[in-house]
Structure formats: C-alpha cells, structure tokens
Amino acid sequence: MKPETWLFSGGILFFIPVAFVYGVLTQWEELVGFIALLLTGGLALLVGTYLFITARRIDARPEDDLRADVSEGAGEQGFFPPFSWWPLYLALAGALVFAGAAVGWWLWLIGVVFTVPMIIGWVFEHYVGEHAH
C-alpha cells in the first residue's frame, strides 16, 4: 500500500501550492479555480490518509516487496460477480436523473423512480437465484 499512499500524498504537495499560484496569477478574481484546487488537495489528503492507515493495519503485499516472486501473488484475488444486467439498467436510470437536472423536475422524478429499484436489484442480486450465497 505504500506506493498508493505516496501517490495520493504527492497530490497534496502538488495541488495546494498550485492553488495559491493560481490565485496569485488570476489576482484572486477567479476564486472558483482556487477553491477547486484546494478541494482537490483535500481529497488527496483524505485518500492518502485512508491508505496510510490501511497500510499500517494489513500485512505487506507481494507488490510492496521489491524481491518478491510472481508466485507469491498467486491464489484467490477476491470475489468477482458473474455477468449482470443491473449496471446497464442503473446507468440508464441514472442518465434519466441527470437529464432531469437539465430538462425539468418531472424527468428527474421519473429517473429517481427507476434508479431506486435498480440500485436495490444490483445490491441484492446475489441473495436470490442461481448465484445466491
């Protein structure tokens, strides 16, 4: 987890100073870019802190050891769900929600009505049917 921690922590060292350089170059008249860069640095701080804490809790991975063999990373890598149609339906319903933000509240409401069941279906797809466990 150390490379990931350093990657996001480096974002803090980049985005915070760049925010102030941006503010000076725009003579503090365009504050949206300054705030966006500060918030990006804050996001890098949040993710970097989470990865730092997680790296201290878990054992070192084979990727963290420069002298590790490829075979040390063999074995089960995790659970990957089988083919599912729910993400496609959820994306279409989400597109309705975002289109509703531009078109009108009525389309947004229709999108929300379709989005909620799609989220529930995707979350609970492994509790029923062929792939239940």
HELIX and SHEET records of a PDB file:
HELIX    1   1 LYS A    2  LEU A   25  1                                  24    
HELIX    2   2 LEU A   31  ARG A   57  1                                  27    
HELIX    3   3 PRO A   62  ASP A   64  5                                   3    
HELIX    4   4 VAL A   70  GLY A   73  5                                   4    
HELIX    5   5 TRP A   86  VAL A  103  1                                  18    
HELIX    6   6 TRP A  105  VAL A  123  1                                  19    
END                                                                             
